Amino acid sequence: YEEVLEGTRAIRRRLAEGVRLEEITHENRVFEEGDVLVTEMTTPDWEPLMKQASLIVTRKGGRTSHAAIIAREFGIPAIVGCSEAMDLENLATVTGSCAEGDTGFIYSGNHPFEIEEIEVDSNVKLNTKIKLNVGFPTKSLADSQLPVDGVGLARIEFVLSAEVGIHPLAFVHHQELVQYLETNEVGPGLQPYVEALEITDESVIQSAVEAVERRACSYEDKRGLFIDKLREGVGLICAAFHPRPVLVRLSDFKSNEYRELLGGRIFEPNEENPMIAWRGASRYLDGNFKPAFEMELEAMASVRHDFGLDNLQLMVPFCRSPEEGEAVKNLLNEHNVGPDSKVPLFVMVELPSNVIDAENFIEKMELYGGSIGSNDLVQTIYAVSRDDLEGYQHPVDARSPAVKSMIRDAVRKFTQAGLEIGICGQAPSDYPDEFPEFLIDCGISSISVTPDTVMAVRISIAKAEANSNS
């Protein structure tokens, strides 16, 4: 990816010098809008490039990998987990097809296609609410026109990677990083990162410092840029869907994803299995990361109280125990975005403990509801990596018996407590013909899906509700 960035910068320099684009050969243009992106796998720093692609092909990954999620968000065809992806001829013309079942196909050359239009009566009243999974604020105005009941999952991470691109702690410790570069002295805030600073190339630190200074040049307190970008992004989503509820999941980057942001290698550990390590609620309470999370809460408080967007709801991801959840709730209350401030609080039900001990989570966190994250629930129930689910000899997914049993129990426990319980994982989007029927049989309150599958899921829900009433 660094080679791609360097190549792109070189082209921009040539264009600035007066060279016309037509004079640069296709082989040297690196990547243009409409090209096919072929790579091992993607991480958040790839997103600007991914948005330009007409097709994304990765050698690694599954339905819930980063490449698959981003592609669905932008309506870009993607074929993931393609073992021979890197064998594709560079600069060749290909046609990708994601319309032939679970298996994607790549054809040589340009192939014709047909468009089938299906009429859906969106005026039919449904008992089950349909909501959207959204990420990029700039798409929210268009997405809000769909016949949905709100947002069941707004991902903060997309704002952090696309609009900020710098590790939050680089804003918090900006002055100390400047001091370190000038004097080689480590200030008190950087003490936990002494070892990382010693092994990190000075140019990497310099790049992070310069990026903060360049992007936040008009801010005396550099933290202000981070807070503004976050509150503007979340505020736009809430405004677009108002008065319909918008459930914002608090940040859930893993350490490997944070490391890809500018300055990330200074502040992040190199974990063997980041999917089940330092993420979600455990980060918010950690003394080293807490200052970054408090910027996030300041942005959320501004959305609710300064912008007056009372449809904001917050969700705590990857919360391992009721006690951890209670501590996060208290922190939210301190920043006026918790239950005490009438901001509805949800927990993401994605760990077995969230289901088994649901009653204690509900009590200690003063929950308004829960939202099932089927992607991580599969991972934590079966001890598999969600990035390579298709790589196992006996693959499992959200339709597997243990996962469905957990989902049914979660719906029962939250419903008995009189709380809302929805699902925001990929299962209903991936299996729109079969999974919504199971969820309705469980008694789920809402189903949140990607924009491209809303109509298919709506048809499935209408059919399932009709069958249950007959």
Phi and psi in degrees as a GROMACS rama.xvg file:
@    title "Ramachandran Plot"
@    xaxis  label "Phi"
@    yaxis  label "Psi"
@TYPE xy
-60.6226  -37.2994  GLU-2
-63.796  -39.3346  GLU-3
-62.6067  -45.8522  VAL-4
-61.4726  -44.2174  LEU-5
-63.5239  -39.9275  GLU-6
-63.931  -40.9723  GLY-7
-63.8338  -42.2004  THR-8
-63.7958  -37.8848  ARG-9
-64.0639  -39.5796  ALA-10
-65.0603  -43.0909  ILE-11
-60.7226  -38.0971  ARG-12
-64.0632  -41.9956  ARG-13
-65.5481  -40.0559  ARG-14
-64.6633  -39.121  LEU-15
-65.1977  -27.6435  ALA-16
-81.2958  -3.3332  GLU-17
107.826  -2.25189  GLY-18
-71.7575  134.344  VAL-19
-82.796  147.688  ARG-20
-58.051  -36.4457  LEU-21
-64.4073  -20.5881  GLU-22
-83.3281  -10.1705  GLU-23
-96.0049  125.103  ILE-24
-64.9557  154.253  THR-25
-57.8906  -35.387  HIS-26
-62.3457  -26.45  GLU-27
-102.304  4.17034  ASN-28
-85.8397  -4.50814  ARG-29
69.0269  -78.4316  VAL-30
-154.089  126.464  PHE-31
-121.581  161.896  GLU-32
-59.0472  131.112  GLU-33
97.0899  -8.36447  GLY-34
-73.0653  163.665  ASP-35
-94.5878  127.391  VAL-36
-95.7687  119.414  LEU-37
-122.203  124.483  VAL-38
-157.46  171.708  THR-39
-63.1742  -56.4257  GLU-40
-163.453  167.947  MET-41
-117.996  158.887  THR-42
-132.508  171.692  THR-43
-54.1465  -29.8415  PRO-44
-71.8286  -8.48181  ASP-45
-82.0512  -11.8991  TRP-46
-57.375  -40.8308  GLU-47
-58.435  -36.4889  PRO-48
-72.1137  -40.893  LEU-49
-61.6044  -35.3608  MET-50
-65.708  -19.7687  LYS-51
-89.2988  -13.4288  GLN-52
-76.6933  148.391  ALA-53
-92.2523  -18.9035  SER-54
-156.969  139.4  LEU-55
-118.57  129.451  ILE-56
-128.15  124.434  VAL-57
-124.228  147.251  THR-58
-76.3168  -34.2999  ARG-59
-109.717  164.168  LYS-60
110.274  160.856  GLY-61
-131.056  -160.537  GLY-62
-61.3155  -28.8321  ARG-63
-106.61  15.505  THR-64
-74.6686  165.95  SER-65
-57.0193  -45.3533  HIS-66
-60.0942  -42.4275  ALA-67
-66.268  -42.2012  ALA-68
-65.9359  -46.3127  ILE-69
-65.3756  -40.9446  ILE-70
-61.3357  -42.7799  ALA-71
-63.7634  -39.0385  ARG-72
-59.4747  -37.9689  GLU-73
-103.288  4.6267  PHE-74
67.7284  31.8164  GLY-75
-99.4113  129.283  ILE-76
-58.8362  137.724  PRO-77
-141.596  138.205  ALA-78
-121.779  110.398  ILE-79
-112.235  157.435  VAL-80
68.7689  31.2256  GLY-81
-91.3038  103.981  CYS-82
-61.7209  -26.1814  SER-83
-105.404  20.6957  GLU-84
-56.4033  -43.2625  ALA-85
-73.5409  -4.70116  MET-86
-88.3246  -8.178  ASP-87
-62.34  138.768  LEU-88
-69.4568  130.514  GLU-89
-66.3619  138.442  ASN-90
68.3402  11.2491  LEU-91
-79.6379  152.721  ALA-92
-87.6645  125.069  THR-93
-134.864  162.361  VAL-94
-122.867  124.688  THR-95
-100.956  140.488  GLY-96
-126.241  124.518  SER-97
-115.662  22.1511  CYS-98
-111.89  21.6052  ALA-99
-126.154  43.3211  GLU-100
93.2258  -155.853  GLY-101
-73.3804  -18.5773  ASP-102
-98.3254  127.952  THR-103
-87.8362  150.686  GLY-104
-126.539  143.532  PHE-105
-121.345  117.815  ILE-106
-106.04  145.787  TYR-107
-74.6567  134.182  SER-108
82.9162  -174.454  GLY-109
-88.794  128.752  ASN-110
-117.576  140.277  HIS-111
-70.8303  158.089  PRO-112
-146.713  162.641  PHE-113
-118.172  151.152  GLU-114
-110.549  124.233  ILE-115
-104.708  125.364  GLU-116
-104.046  132.761  GLU-117
-121.34  126.099  ILE-118
-85.4723  133.22  GLU-119
-126.038  130.036  VAL-120
-83.181  100.19  ASP-121
-79.405  -1.50265  SER-122
-86.7209  -9.7688  ASN-123
-65.9361  125.434  VAL-124
-76.4164  127.595  LYS-125
-111.295  145.833  LEU-126
-77.6827  -32.4354  ASN-127
-89.7959  127.828  THR-128
-76.0078  140.194  LYS-129
-107.817  126.342  ILE-130
-126.264  174.53  LYS-131
-113.489  147.397  LEU-132
-95.161  119.616  ASN-133
-129.448  160.786  VAL-134
-138.753  -54.0208  GLY-135
-89.1873  118.294  PHE-136
-55.6391  -34.0219  PRO-137
-65.5697  -17.7576  THR-138
-92.0616  -9.32157  LYS-139
-66.78  -32.8907  SER-140
-63.7163  -41.5055  LEU-141
-71.645  -42.8488  ALA-142
-63.895  -30.9999  ASP-143
-68.1646  -14.1118  SER-144
-79.7384  -11.3625  GLN-145
-71.2469  152.001  LEU-146
-76.5028  76.0721  PRO-147
-127.994  167.727  VAL-148
-100.02  11.8514  ASP-149
136.971  -162.291  GLY-150
-112.755  122.87  VAL-151
-94.5297  -10.4608  GLY-152
-160.094  110.436  LEU-153
-108.96  118.892  ALA-154
-91.7286  114.348  ARG-155
-64.5714  -30.7615  ILE-156
-57.4823  -34.0262  GLU-157
-66.4257  -34.6279  PHE-158
-67.3965  -43.7223  VAL-159
-61.9838  -39.9917  LEU-160
-82.7841  -42.5932  SER-161
-83.522  -37.6625  ALA-162
-96.9915  -24.5015  GLU-163
-111.667  -63.0592  VAL-164
74.4618  6.31934  GLY-165
-124.133  139.944  ILE-166
-60.4435  134.129  HIS-167
-56.865  -33.5843  PRO-168
-71.2982  -16.7976  LEU-169
-68.9467  -26.4423  ALA-170
-77.7705  -42.4745  PHE-171
-61.6141  -44.2717  VAL-172
-105.642  26.9308  HIS-173
-57.6897  -50.3144  HIS-174
-62.5357  -37.6022  GLN-175
-69.9997  -32.3526  GLU-176
-68.0452  -39.8429  LEU-177
-60.8425  -45.2209  VAL-178
-61.6754  -40.2084  GLN-179
-62.9745  -42.6025  TYR-180
-65.9979  -34.0944  LEU-181
-81.7843  -37.2286  GLU-182
-121.238  -11.1831  THR-183
67.1942  15.516  ASN-184
-92.695  136.87  GLU-185
-98.026  115.697  VAL-186
-72.8471  169.292  GLY-187
-59.6884  -35.9925  PRO-188
-69.3443  -23.3417  GLY-189
-96.5421  -1.21036  LEU-190
-54.4756  -39.3711  GLN-191
-66.6874  -10.7593  PRO-192
-115.557  19.2148  TYR-193
-56.3003  -47.695  VAL-194
-63.0403  -43.0352  GLU-195
-64.2192  -39.552  ALA-196
-62.6684  -37.1703  LEU-197
-68.1616  -32.8114  GLU-198
-99.818  -3.96002  ILE-199
-90.2037  130.918  THR-200
-58.2177  137.085  ASP-201
-57.8764  -31.6681  GLU-202
-64.624  -30.9275  SER-203
-67.8005  -44.3887  VAL-204
-64.3238  -43.0076  ILE-205
-60.9487  -40.1158  GLN-206
-63.1911  -41.3816  SER-207
-66.0347  -43.8187  ALA-208
-62.8183  -45.6244  VAL-209
-65.6333  -36.9503  GLU-210
-63.7073  -42.8126  ALA-211
-63.6071  -46.1033  VAL-212
-64.7951  -38.1206  GLU-213
-70.1927  -46.7408  ARG-214
-74.0072  -33.9336  ARG-215
-111.527  34.7104  ALA-216
-62.9526  -27.0634  CYS-217
-91.3443  3.05078  SER-218
-106.905  125.503  TYR-219
-67.9573  -44.8982  GLU-220
-97.245  109.68  ASP-221
-61.679  -21.0034  LYS-222
-59.534  -25.2249  ARG-223
-59.2969  -35.3068  GLY-224
-64.3194  -47.1429  LEU-225
-58.2805  -47.2753  PHE-226
-63.3321  -43.4108  ILE-227
-64.6383  -45.89  ASP-228
-61.2636  -39.8577  LYS-229
-70.3439  -44.5092  LEU-230
-70.8732  -31.5887  ARG-231
-68.388  -41.7728  GLU-232
-65.2651  -51.4029  GLY-233
-67.0634  -38.1757  VAL-234
-61.5084  -38.6609  GLY-235
-64.2095  -41.8413  LEU-236
-63.7756  -46.6349  ILE-237
-62.6951  -41.3272  CYS-238
-66.6788  -39.1846  ALA-239
-63.3865  -36.2741  ALA-240
-98.6282  -7.70338  PHE-241
-55.6424  137.652  HIS-242
-91.9194  7.66579  PRO-243
-65.2662  143.974  ARG-244
-66.8206  146.009  PRO-245
-124.692  113.248  VAL-246
-93.3349  108.763  LEU-247
-95.9063  120.229  VAL-248
-81.0369  123.851  ARG-249
-61.1304  157.681  LEU-250
-50.8553  137.388  SER-251
-138.855  35.6314  ASP-252
-65.0723  142.209  PHE-253
-88.1101  166.583  LYS-254
-60.5152  -37.1308  SER-255
-67.1105  -29.9959  ASN-256
-76.9365  -40.2557  GLU-257
-63.5825  -33.547  TYR-258
-64.6058  -24.7047  ARG-259
-79.6371  -14.4794  GLU-260
-75.7911  155.815  LEU-261
-57.6175  128.295  LEU-262
84.7392  -5.00806  GLY-263
-62.4747  -31.8529  GLY-264
-71.5494  -15.8929  ARG-265
-76.9432  -40.5316  ILE-266
-102.747  -8.56571  PHE-267
-113.085  140.377  GLU-268
-74.0965  158.81  PRO-269
-98.7846  89.6973  ASN-270
-87.8762  145.923  GLU-271
-67.8534  -40.9529  GLU-272
-136.247  78.8315  ASN-273
-63.2054  -20.9883  PRO-274
-60.1682  -30.3993  MET-275
-122.584  26.6119  ILE-276
-113.367  -124.482  ALA-277
-82.4502  90.452  TRP-278
-152.218  166.563  ARG-279
60.774  -137.813  GLY-280
-57.0839  -35.6401  ALA-281
-63.221  -28.8391  SER-282
-68.8463  -43.7108  ARG-283
-58.168  -31.6557  TYR-284
-95.2003  -8.62908  LEU-285
-73.5483  132.488  ASP-286
-57.611  -32.6908  GLY-287
-73.9683  -38.9089  ASN-288
-92.8857  -17.861  PHE-289
-51.967  -40.4656  LYS-290
-59.6876  -32.3449  PRO-291
-70.2191  -43.0191  ALA-292
-65.8326  -34.1305  PHE-293
-66.5056  -29.6079  GLU-294
-64.1368  -40.7279  MET-295
-59.8975  -44.8863  GLU-296
-67.6137  -35.2284  LEU-297
-62.309  -38.8459  GLU-298
-66.7596  -41.8495  ALA-299
-65.6441  -38.8494  MET-300
-63.1653  -36.3313  ALA-301
-68.1633  -39.8105  SER-302
-59.659  -43.6591  VAL-303
-75.7965  -46.2398  ARG-304
-98.3718  -36.7045  HIS-305
-82.0718  -45.456  ASP-306
-80.1313  -19.3595  PHE-307
71.8799  24.9757  GLY-308
-87.4968  92.9989  LEU-309
-81.7734  6.1331  ASP-310
-93.1278  4.01561  ASN-311
-70.4995  129.971  LEU-312
-126.939  150.036  GLN-313
-120.074  146.041  LEU-314
-131.394  134.524  MET-315
-95.124  119.338  VAL-316
-92.4459  159.883  PRO-317
42.4809  57.6985  PHE-318
-100.865  112.991  CYS-319
-79.8926  -30.8716  ARG-320
-143.549  157.312  SER-321
-58.6064  -35.0684  PRO-322
-66.4384  -40.8451  GLU-323
-63.7701  -41.8503  GLU-324
-63.0043  -39.7643  GLY-325
-64.2837  -40.1978  GLU-326
-64.7392  -39.0394  ALA-327
-65.8788  -42.8126  VAL-328
-56.9626  -43.5792  LYS-329
-62.6809  -38.0173  ASN-330
-66.8198  -39.2874  LEU-331
-63.6705  -41.5244  LEU-332
-62.0381  -38.4562  ASN-333
-61.2181  -28.6973  GLU-334
-104.626  16.6731  HIS-335
62.6856  32.4809  ASN-336
-132.731  26.801  VAL-337
-110.343  -171.878  GLY-338
-55.3894  -33.1539  PRO-339
-63.3802  -24.3958  ASP-340
-100.773  15.0099  SER-341
65.3498  24.6052  LYS-342
-94.0754  113.975  VAL-343
-57.4125  132.505  PRO-344
-112.482  131.229  LEU-345
-119.625  158.715  PHE-346
-116.834  143.046  VAL-347
-83.1169  117.799  MET-348
-86.7917  93.5071  VAL-349
-138.826  4.09219  GLU-350
-124.307  147.568  LEU-351
-53.7884  -35.1896  PRO-352
-63.2948  -31.5183  SER-353
-64.0475  -29.4973  ASN-354
-88.9937  -50.1475  VAL-355
-61.5277  -39.7424  ILE-356
-109.825  32.1615  ASP-357
-56.0305  -40.5316  ALA-358
-59.7703  -39.9943  GLU-359
-72.3929  -36.4486  ASN-360
-59.9429  -45.8792  PHE-361
-60.1534  -44.933  ILE-362
-70.2234  -51.02  GLU-363
-72.1301  -29.9293  LYS-364
-94.4676  -5.53978  MET-365
52.5795  53.3857  GLU-366
-72.2109  147.49  LEU-367
-91.6161  -25.9004  TYR-368
178.343  -173.633  GLY-369
-138.264  159.013  GLY-370
-136.532  124.135  SER-371
-78.2612  123.434  ILE-372
-99.4634  90.4705  GLY-373
-65.5103  -27.0754  SER-374
-60.1944  -54.0011  ASN-375
-76.4585  -25.3487  ASP-376
-63.9697  -39.9315  LEU-377
-60.2066  -45.8554  VAL-378
-62.4368  -45.0352  GLN-379
-81.69  -24.3861  THR-380
-76.1833  -43.9059  ILE-381
-100.706  1.08186  TYR-382
55.4183  51.7472  ALA-383
-123.634  160.822  VAL-384
-87.5689  124.101  SER-385
-68.9367  -14.9855  ARG-386
-79.7443  -15.8353  ASP-387
-138.305  41.9166  ASP-388
-60.2398  -34.4218  LEU-389
-76.7619  -5.03984  GLU-390
-86.8135  -3.39995  GLY-391
-89.6289  151.786  TYR-392
-63.3676  -36.1623  GLN-393
-121.226  79.2209  HIS-394
-64.3209  150.412  PRO-395
-124.99  157.924  VAL-396
-152.879  -168.806  ASP-397
-64.8829  -15.4021  ALA-398
-85.9415  -5.14787  ARG-399
-69.5204  149.203  SER-400
-54.7267  -45.7867  PRO-401
-64.4407  -37.1796  ALA-402
-68.1982  -45.5397  VAL-403
-63.7287  -35.7191  LYS-404
-64.5853  -42.9832  SER-405
-64.038  -42.1224  MET-406
-62.4013  -43.7295  ILE-407
-62.4125  -41.8714  ARG-408
-64.5899  -41.6391  ASP-409
-62.2644  -45.5963  ALA-410
-61.6495  -42.1148  VAL-411
-63.0327  -45.5902  ARG-412
-69.1404  -41.2247  LYS-413
-71.1881  -36.9501  PHE-414
-66.1911  -42.0204  THR-415
-62.4424  -28.5596  GLN-416
-83.5446  -0.864284  ALA-417
76.7351  22.406  GLY-418
-106.981  159.63  LEU-419
-73.4187  139.706  GLU-420
-140.724  118.163  ILE-421
-122.858  -172.456  GLY-422
-135.813  135.321  ILE-423
-125.971  5.38896  CYS-424
-73.6446  176.664  GLY-425
-77.5529  -13.3452  GLN-426
-53.1258  -49.8097  ALA-427
-63.9762  -32.4953  PRO-428
-73.2617  -37.4074  SER-429
-76.7606  -31.4086  ASP-430
-128.164  61.7754  TYR-431
-65.2477  -19.8797  PRO-432
-85.0482  -15.8511  ASP-433
-129.187  -35.6618  GLU-434
-73.2125  -38.8219  PHE-435
-57.9992  -35.2493  PRO-436
-62.6831  -41.6351  GLU-437
-63.1051  -43.2334  PHE-438
-64.505  -39.0546  LEU-439
-67.4921  -37.2126  ILE-440
-63.4988  -31.5948  ASP-441
-72.662  -24.8799  CYS-442
95.7751  28.1828  GLY-443
-64.936  148.899  ILE-444
-80.4113  -42.5305  SER-445
-148.972  155.024  SER-446
-126.941  121.374  ILE-447
-107.732  128.284  SER-448
-134.11  170.945  VAL-449
-75.3703  150.995  THR-450
-54.6106  -33.9592  PRO-451
-72.2127  -13.7188  ASP-452
-112.632  6.21002  THR-453
-54.9683  -48.8725  VAL-454
-69.3629  -39.0532  MET-455
-64.5481  -41.4629  ALA-456
-68.2416  -36.8423  VAL-457
-61.4669  -43.2857  ARG-458
-60.9701  -43.9882  ILE-459
-64.199  -41.5893  SER-460
-65.9496  -44.776  ILE-461
-58.9  -41.5382  ALA-462
-67.7686  -42.8405  LYS-463
-65.9775  -41.1155  ALA-464
-66.805  -37.0415  GLU-465
-64.1323  -40.8196  ALA-466
-67.2277  -37.885  ASN-467
-70.8483  -24.2513  SER-468
-89.9694  -11.7874  ASN-469
